[in-house]
Amino acid sequence: MRLSVAAKDFSQENFHKVCVVGGGITGAIMILLLKRSNMLNLNDICWIKPNFKSKNDLRTTFYNKTSLKLLNDLNILKKLKKKDYTLINKIKVFGSKNSSPLEWDYLDKKEFGAVIKNDIIFNIIEEQLQDVKQYHSIVNNTKCNKFERTLYLDNKTFINTHLVLSADGKNSYLRKLLSIKTIKKNTRHIAISGFLKLSENHNSIAIQAFTNIGPIGILPYENKNLVNFVQSIDKVECKKILSKENPEHFICGELNKFFSHINLNFSPVKKINKLENKLSYWDLDLNLVLNPTSSRAILIGDAAHSIHPLAGQGLNLSLRDCVSALSAIENCLKFGNDLGNESVLKNYKYERLPKTVLMTAFTDFMFWGFTSTPNKSQLLLTKGMETLNETNLKNLFRDIASI
């Protein structure tokens, strides 16, 4: 690979056996897993991340049971206060207006998962990573030889490493530098997220609904009648909605019409915990990488797959990537192999790719089934869901969401 900057222009050289690139929760979890595994010395690992952190992050994430077990093993759960999370005791999926939902109740007093605030999780993890070497910069180039991969950073530092774990998001620049091919899909949808107030207690119920303006995920929030939503809307319609003086009122109106048969009403919220409740939005362009590896490099998280937020499984999928990457490294070290050994890459790829493809196909089928097909087809899908609700086959959806 030809470098855009000559190596002589980089004055600081460093070496770490494993480097994690990416400043989000996936990158943080990966570094914490490496640290707590005791497979490597502390100075053998490093974390490369941008020197930026958003303040007052009100966003939340759904963690399924598998992810909660991981957080517990990493000594994170016990540091949460009760106000920091909301357990999910029931899930409802509505196919269309006036339809009966698919429903799952918790069994044996075991919840499906929990909704946890992003900034709370991230801060707890960062506290445990103070002694890990961190480079507050971004990777702007890389090269690889038989023995090492070199990462060139914006701050004129370069790092030699045996293995890179790239967790730098769905628009991963490192993925581009590695020339890893990506299957991209333009959904022509935009995601809008924010908080709304319910007319009644949410009762720890998570809702997925396929409304007239697009799919929406509704997660219970800390207060008994607050919910955090992610609404997927066609780009043309989304621009019209966002141009309105009070787009939240329009969204609430659409939801109130959709849920009128169960008397569920939504209303806008001005402030959350004394902070202004602002809508956030982003393009829902999806990516899938069929070979998430390169020489001495592994893609994890959104760098390897970005799926539709249906069912809230994006981060859960990413955390399983972290566990698989750690397992591949462990197997390699057990037999005394170089961390850049091809077996590390193969083990990770064969472990994660089938499950990633399955989750991508599942969410894609549900999304396109309810947004890109004629109304008659949507009604057939809805009726199929209602029929499925009477059989044990509905648990297939639950099991897929737990992989």
MARLO-481019 format. One record per residue (C-alpha): residue in one letter; chain; x, y, z. Coordinates in nm, 3 decimals, always signed. Example, Ala and Ser with C-alpha at 12.3 -4.5 7.8 and 13.67 -1.06 7.14 Angstrom:
BEGIN
   resn   chain        c1        c2        c3
      A       A    +1.230    -0.450    +0.780
      S       A    +1.367    -0.106    +0.714
END
This chain:
BEGIN
   resn   chain        c1        c2        c3
      M       A    +0.000    +0.000    +0.000
      R       A    +0.142    +0.341    -0.090
      L       A    +0.160    +0.581    +0.202
      S       A    +0.029    +0.935    +0.171
      V       A    +0.281    +1.048    +0.435
      A       A    +0.642    +0.937    +0.447
      A       A    +0.740    +0.733    +0.752
      K       A    +1.022    +0.979    +0.832
      D       A    +0.759    +1.244    +0.905
      F       A    +0.638    +1.038    +1.203
      S       A    +0.860    +1.102    +1.504
      Q       A    +0.704    +0.878    +1.771
      E       A    +0.728    +0.501    +1.731
      N       A    +0.549    +0.258    +1.960
      F       A    +0.479    -0.115    +1.977
      H       A    +0.181    -0.305    +2.117
      K       A    +0.085    -0.663    +2.041
      V       A    -0.284    -0.580    +1.999
      C       A    -0.435    -0.243    +1.906
      V       A    -0.805    -0.161    +1.923
      V       A    -0.920    +0.124    +1.698
      G       A    -1.248    +0.303    +1.771
      G       A    -1.380    +0.516    +2.054
      G       A    -1.733    +0.377    +2.094
      I       A    -1.876    +0.119    +2.333
      T       A    -1.765    -0.172    +2.110
      G       A    -1.402    -0.057    +2.116
      A       A    -1.418    +0.007    +2.491
      I       A    -1.563    -0.340    +2.562
      M       A    -1.298    -0.502    +2.342
      I       A    -1.015    -0.332    +2.530
      L       A    -1.170    -0.422    +2.866
      L       A    -1.203    -0.787    +2.760
      L       A    -0.837    -0.794    +2.659
      K       A    -0.729    -0.635    +2.986
      R       A    -0.931    -0.866    +3.210
      S       A    -0.836    -1.180    +3.016
      N       A    -0.481    -1.167    +3.158
      M       A    -0.360    -1.326    +2.836
      L       A    -0.142    -1.024    +2.762
      N       A    +0.059    -0.780    +2.967
      L       A    -0.098    -0.439    +3.012
      N       A    +0.159    -0.269    +2.791
      D       A    +0.086    -0.523    +2.516
      I       A    -0.250    -0.360    +2.437
      C       A    -0.352    -0.009    +2.337
      W       A    -0.664    +0.185    +2.251
      I       A    -0.670    +0.432    +1.961
      K       A    -0.967    +0.668    +1.965
      P       A    -1.056    +1.025    +1.863
      N       A    -1.011    +1.291    +2.128
      F       A    -1.381    +1.366    +2.138
      K       A    -1.666    +1.280    +2.368
      S       A    -2.021    +1.405    +2.335
      K       A    -2.170    +1.550    +2.650
      N       A    -2.516    +1.492    +2.791
      D       A    -2.579    +1.178    +2.586
      L       A    -2.936    +1.073    +2.663
      R       A    -2.941    +0.781    +2.421
      T       A    -3.009    +0.429    +2.539
      T       A    -2.933    +0.079    +2.414
      F       A    -3.110    -0.253    +2.456
      Y       A    -2.886    -0.528    +2.596
      N       A    -3.020    -0.882    +2.555
      K       A    -2.962    -1.154    +2.816
      T       A    -2.636    -1.267    +2.654
      S       A    -2.499    -0.912    +2.658
      L       A    -2.611    -0.858    +3.018
      K       A    -2.414    -1.167    +3.120
      L       A    -2.109    -1.019    +2.951
      L       A    -2.155    -0.688    +3.135
      N       A    -2.186    -0.882    +3.459
      D       A    -1.868    -1.080    +3.390
      L       A    -1.688    -0.750    +3.325
      N       A    -1.792    -0.612    +3.664
      I       A    -2.014    -0.344    +3.506
      L       A    -2.368    -0.435    +3.613
      K       A    -2.310    -0.406    +3.987
      K       A    -2.191    -0.048    +3.939
      L       A    -2.523    +0.057    +3.788
      K       A    -2.777    +0.241    +3.999
      K       A    -3.141    +0.144    +3.968
      K       A    -3.222    +0.464    +3.779
      D       A    -2.958    +0.381    +3.516
      Y       A    -3.148    +0.091    +3.359
      T       A    -3.495    -0.047    +3.287
      L       A    -3.557    -0.420    +3.268
      I       A    -3.760    -0.556    +2.975
      N       A    -4.028    -0.797    +3.095
      K       A    -4.238    -0.813    +2.779
      I       A    -4.200    -0.756    +2.406
      K       A    -4.477    -0.671    +2.160
      V       A    -4.446    -0.659    +1.781
      F       A    -4.731    -0.494    +1.586
      G       A    -4.758    -0.575    +1.216
      S       A    -5.003    -0.303    +1.113
      K       A    -5.280    -0.081    +1.243
      N       A    -5.550    -0.261    +1.443
      S       A    -5.351    -0.587    +1.441
      S       A    -5.291    -0.814    +1.736
      P       A    -4.923    -0.814    +1.829
      L       A    -4.676    -1.096    +1.860
      E       A    -4.608    -1.113    +2.233
      W       A    -4.337    -1.261    +2.452
      D       A    -4.363    -1.262    +2.831
      Y       A    -4.068    -1.333    +3.054
      L       A    -4.044    -1.684    +3.195
      D       A    -3.930    -1.794    +3.541
      K       A    -3.889    -1.432    +3.644
      K       A    -3.606    -1.384    +3.396
      E       A    -3.614    -1.064    +3.195
      F       A    -3.541    -1.044    +2.821
      G       A    -3.277    -0.783    +2.877
      A       A    -3.242    -0.424    +2.988
      V       A    -3.236    -0.072    +2.846
      I       A    -2.928    +0.113    +2.972
      K       A    -2.805    +0.466    +2.914
      N       A    -2.507    +0.482    +2.680
      D       A    -2.306    +0.738    +2.873
      I       A    -2.344    +0.546    +3.200
      I       A    -2.201    +0.226    +3.047
      F       A    -1.920    +0.412    +2.873
      N       A    -1.815    +0.601    +3.186
      I       A    -1.803    +0.281    +3.394
      I       A    -1.586    +0.112    +3.132
      E       A    -1.352    +0.411    +3.097
      E       A    -1.289    +0.409    +3.473
      Q       A    -1.153    +0.056    +3.438
      L       A    -0.929    +0.152    +3.147
      Q       A    -0.732    +0.438    +3.303
      D       A    -0.417    +0.224    +3.315
      V       A    -0.441    +0.116    +2.950
      K       A    -0.226    +0.304    +2.699
      Q       A    -0.451    +0.531    +2.493
      Y       A    -0.375    +0.732    +2.180
      H       A    -0.619    +1.017    +2.124
      S       A    -0.599    +1.038    +1.748
      I       A    -0.726    +0.867    +1.434
      V       A    -0.557    +0.629    +1.191
      N       A    -0.489    +0.793    +0.857
      N       A    -0.279    +0.520    +0.696
      T       A    -0.144    +0.171    +0.742
      K       A    +0.095    -0.080    +0.592
      C       A    +0.176    -0.441    +0.667
      N       A    +0.476    -0.671    +0.630
      K       A    +0.534    -1.034    +0.722
      F       A    +0.587    -0.957    +1.089
      E       A    +0.385    -0.645    +1.183
      R       A    +0.117    -0.400    +1.080
      T       A    +0.199    -0.032    +1.116
      L       A    -0.068    +0.227    +1.197
      Y       A    +0.004    +0.591    +1.116
      L       A    -0.188    +0.838    +1.330
      D       A    -0.288    +1.200    +1.270
      N       A    -0.080    +1.311    +1.569
      K       A    +0.242    +1.200    +1.395
      T       A    +0.266    +0.881    +1.600
      F       A    +0.305    +0.541    +1.438
      I       A    +0.238    +0.211    +1.606
      N       A    +0.367    -0.132    +1.515
      T       A    +0.142    -0.417    +1.616
      H       A    +0.080    -0.788    +1.561
      L       A    -0.298    -0.752    +1.538
      V       A    -0.546    -0.468    +1.485
      L       A    -0.910    -0.489    +1.597
      S       A    -1.103    -0.224    +1.406
      A       A    -1.416    -0.093    +1.579
      D       A    -1.432    +0.249    +1.414
      G       A    -1.795    +0.239    +1.303
      K       A    -2.002    +0.178    +0.991
      N       A    -1.806    +0.441    +0.796
      S       A    -1.478    +0.282    +0.905
      Y       A    -1.179    +0.456    +0.747
      L       A    -0.950    +0.173    +0.851
      R       A    -1.172    -0.069    +0.660
      K       A    -1.118    +0.146    +0.353
      L       A    -0.741    +0.154    +0.409
      L       A    -0.742    -0.226    +0.437
      S       A    -0.928    -0.249    +0.103
      I       A    -1.194    -0.473    +0.256
      K       A    -1.498    -0.492    +0.031
      T       A    -1.836    -0.396    +0.171
      I       A    -2.186    -0.479    +0.052
      K       A    -2.378    -0.154    +0.089
      K       A    -2.751    -0.110    +0.080
      N       A    -2.928    +0.221    +0.061
      T       A    -3.257    +0.187    +0.250
      R       A    -3.367    +0.537    +0.149
      H       A    -3.467    +0.579    +0.514
      I       A    -3.356    +0.808    +0.794
      A       A    -3.369    +0.720    +1.163
      I       A    -3.517    +0.973    +1.404
      S       A    -3.465    +0.922    +1.776
      G       A    -3.589    +1.099    +2.086
      F       A    -3.809    +1.069    +2.392
      L       A    -4.186    +1.072    +2.430
      K       A    -4.434    +1.058    +2.716
      L       A    -4.688    +0.779    +2.744
      S       A    -5.045    +0.817    +2.866
      E       A    -4.989    +0.523    +3.101
      N       A    -4.717    +0.326    +3.275
      H       A    -4.493    +0.151    +3.021
      N       A    -4.478    -0.157    +3.250
      S       A    -4.129    -0.244    +3.123
      I       A    -4.271    -0.338    +2.781
      A       A    -4.064    -0.293    +2.464
      I       A    -4.260    -0.233    +2.143
      Q       A    -4.174    -0.279    +1.776
      A       A    -4.438    -0.148    +1.537
      F       A    -4.461    -0.116    +1.159
      T       A    -4.650    +0.211    +1.130
      N       A    -4.768    +0.396    +0.819
      I       A    -4.463    +0.623    +0.827
      G       A    -4.216    +0.341    +0.894
      P       A    -4.092    +0.093    +1.156
      I       A    -4.047    +0.222    +1.511
      G       A    -3.880    +0.074    +1.817
      I       A    -4.009    +0.198    +2.153
      L       A    -3.804    +0.125    +2.463
      P       A    -3.916    +0.194    +2.823
      Y       A    -3.708    +0.462    +2.995
      E       A    -3.632    +0.524    +3.362
      N       A    -3.952    +0.711    +3.452
      K       A    -4.267    +0.504    +3.446
      N       A    -4.424    +0.679    +3.147
      L       A    -4.121    +0.783    +2.942
      V       A    -3.999    +0.597    +2.634
      N       A    -3.700    +0.628    +2.402
      F       A    -3.793    +0.573    +2.037
      V       A    -3.615    +0.514    +1.706
      Q       A    -3.840    +0.579    +1.405
      S       A    -3.733    +0.478    +1.055
      I       A    -3.884    +0.707    +0.788
      D       A    -3.847    +0.742    +0.412
      K       A    -3.599    +1.023    +0.336
      V       A    -3.845    +1.234    +0.137
      E       A    -4.111    +1.210    +0.407
      C       A    -3.853    +1.262    +0.680
      K       A    -3.744    +1.595    +0.535
      K       A    -4.105    +1.709    +0.534
      I       A    -4.150    +1.603    +0.896
      L       A    -3.829    +1.764    +1.018
      S       A    -3.919    +2.088    +0.841
      K       A    -4.229    +2.120    +1.058
      E       A    -4.219    +2.356    +1.355
      N       A    -4.290    +2.070    +1.596
      P       A    -4.199    +1.738    +1.431
      E       A    -4.251    +1.557    +1.764
      H       A    -4.621    +1.651    +1.756
      F       A    -4.657    +1.501    +1.408
      I       A    -4.486    +1.176    +1.514
      C       A    -4.706    +1.155    +1.823
      G       A    -5.015    +1.209    +1.610
      E       A    -4.919    +0.922    +1.379
      L       A    -4.846    +0.692    +1.672
      N       A    -5.173    +0.782    +1.844
      K       A    -5.367    +0.689    +1.531
      F       A    -5.175    +0.363    +1.494
      F       A    -5.229    +0.258    +1.858
      S       A    -5.583    +0.394    +1.890
      H       A    -5.726    +0.040    +1.914
      I       A    -5.540    -0.017    +2.242
      N       A    -5.583    +0.340    +2.372
      L       A    -5.211    +0.406    +2.387
      N       A    -5.130    +0.777    +2.354
      F       A    -4.801    +0.961    +2.313
      S       A    -4.711    +1.325    +2.375
      P       A    -4.390    +1.529    +2.329
      V       A    -4.139    +1.584    +2.610
      K       A    -3.951    +1.913    +2.644
      K       A    -3.683    +1.805    +2.892
      I       A    -3.526    +1.483    +3.018
      N       A    -3.341    +1.508    +3.350
      K       A    -3.334    +1.889    +3.311
      L       A    -3.175    +1.855    +2.966
      E       A    -3.348    +1.969    +2.650
      N       A    -3.497    +1.678    +2.457
      K       A    -3.366    +1.719    +2.101
      L       A    -3.440    +1.482    +1.816
      S       A    -3.136    +1.314    +1.664
      Y       A    -3.133    +1.163    +1.315
      W       A    -2.900    +0.977    +1.080
      D       A    -2.900    +0.795    +0.745
      L       A    -2.987    +0.425    +0.758
      D       A    -2.744    +0.302    +0.496
      L       A    -2.659    -0.060    +0.578
      N       A    -2.327    -0.243    +0.538
      L       A    -2.228    -0.610    +0.540
      V       A    -1.873    -0.742    +0.510
      L       A    -1.844    -1.103    +0.396
      N       A    -1.475    -1.121    +0.484
      P       A    -1.420    -0.907    +0.797
      T       A    -1.045    -0.978    +0.807
      S       A    -0.726    -0.868    +0.638
      S       A    -0.356    -0.923    +0.706
      R       A    -0.318    -0.879    +1.083
      A       A    -0.655    -0.705    +1.106
      I       A    -1.008    -0.793    +1.217
      L       A    -1.322    -0.582    +1.181
      I       A    -1.565    -0.585    +1.474
      G       A    -1.892    -0.406    +1.543
      D       A    -2.040    -0.165    +1.292
      A       A    -1.716    -0.171    +1.093
      A       A    -1.810    -0.529    +0.999
      H       A    -2.189    -0.493    +0.986
      S       A    -2.442    -0.216    +1.032
      I       A    -2.797    -0.346    +1.042
      H       A    -3.137    -0.180    +1.061
      P       A    -3.223    -0.083    +1.423
      L       A    -3.522    -0.321    +1.411
      A       A    -3.528    -0.519    +1.738
      G       A    -3.236    -0.315    +1.871
      Q       A    -2.976    -0.584    +1.801
      G       A    -2.688    -0.379    +1.657
      L       A    -2.476    -0.348    +1.971
      N       A    -2.563    -0.698    +2.090
      L       A    -2.423    -0.831    +1.763
      S       A    -2.110    -0.618    +1.813
      L       A    -2.049    -0.748    +2.165
      R       A    -2.059    -1.105    +2.036
      D       A    -1.791    -1.000    +1.786
      C       A    -1.573    -0.889    +2.078
      V       A    -1.614    -1.223    +2.256
      S       A    -1.534    -1.417    +1.937
      A       A    -1.227    -1.204    +1.867
      L       A    -1.102    -1.267    +2.221
      S       A    -1.161    -1.642    +2.181
      A       A    -0.966    -1.648    +1.854
      I       A    -0.675    -1.466    +2.022
      E       A    -0.686    -1.705    +2.317
      N       A    -0.672    -2.011    +2.091
      C       A    -0.378    -1.860    +1.906
      L       A    -0.176    -1.787    +2.221
      K       A    -0.257    -2.131    +2.365
      F       A    -0.057    -2.292    +2.085
      G       A    +0.218    -2.030    +2.086
      N       A    +0.129    -1.887    +1.746
      D       A    +0.191    -1.534    +1.623
      L       A    -0.118    -1.313    +1.673
      G       A    -0.115    -1.242    +1.302
      N       A    -0.145    -1.611    +1.225
      E       A    -0.406    -1.695    +0.964
      S       A    -0.583    -1.920    +1.216
      V       A    -0.686    -1.616    +1.423
      L       A    -0.855    -1.458    +1.124
      K       A    -1.021    -1.783    +1.011
      N       A    -1.154    -1.869    +1.357
      Y       A    -1.311    -1.528    +1.393
      K       A    -1.460    -1.524    +1.044
      Y       A    -1.614    -1.872    +1.066
      E       A    -1.752    -1.805    +1.412
      R       A    -1.917    -1.470    +1.338
      L       A    -2.009    -1.459    +0.971
      P       A    -2.305    -1.706    +0.976
      K       A    -2.463    -1.532    +1.275
      T       A    -2.404    -1.186    +1.129
      V       A    -2.559    -1.286    +0.796
      L       A    -2.858    -1.442    +0.974
      M       A    -2.930    -1.130    +1.180
      T       A    -2.879    -0.905    +0.876
      A       A    -3.117    -1.116    +0.668
      F       A    -3.374    -1.129    +0.948
      T       A    -3.389    -0.751    +1.004
      D       A    -3.372    -0.683    +0.630
      F       A    -3.664    -0.918    +0.561
      M       A    -3.879    -0.755    +0.830
      F       A    -3.789    -0.404    +0.714
      W       A    -3.852    -0.456    +0.343
      G       A    -4.152    -0.677    +0.410
      F       A    -4.336    -0.393    +0.580
      T       A    -4.202    -0.093    +0.387
      S       A    -4.147    -0.195    +0.025
      T       A    -4.435    -0.428    -0.050
      P       A    -4.799    -0.357    -0.150
      N       A    -5.056    -0.313    +0.126
      K       A    -5.205    -0.655    +0.052
      S       A    -4.867    -0.821    +0.109
      Q       A    -4.823    -0.629    +0.433
      L       A    -5.163    -0.750    +0.548
      L       A    -5.062    -1.108    +0.470
      L       A    -4.744    -1.063    +0.675
      T       A    -4.948    -0.920    +0.960
      K       A    -5.196    -1.208    +0.950
      G       A    -4.903    -1.447    +0.943
      M       A    -4.766    -1.286    +1.257
      E       A    -5.101    -1.313    +1.430
      T       A    -5.120    -1.683    +1.342
      L       A    -4.760    -1.735    +1.452
      N       A    -4.849    -1.585    +1.790
      E       A    -5.056    -1.896    +1.866
      T       A    -4.767    -2.136    +1.808
      N       A    -4.425    -2.207    +1.960
      L       A    -4.266    -2.105    +1.629
      K       A    -4.282    -1.744    +1.744
      N       A    -3.993    -1.825    +1.981
      L       A    -3.773    -1.847    +1.672
      F       A    -3.775    -1.466    +1.664
      R       A    -3.675    -1.453    +2.031
      D       A    -3.393    -1.700    +1.975
      I       A    -3.258    -1.512    +1.674
      A       A    -3.251    -1.193    +1.884
      S       A    -3.035    -1.368    +2.142
      I       A    -2.751    -1.482    +1.915
END
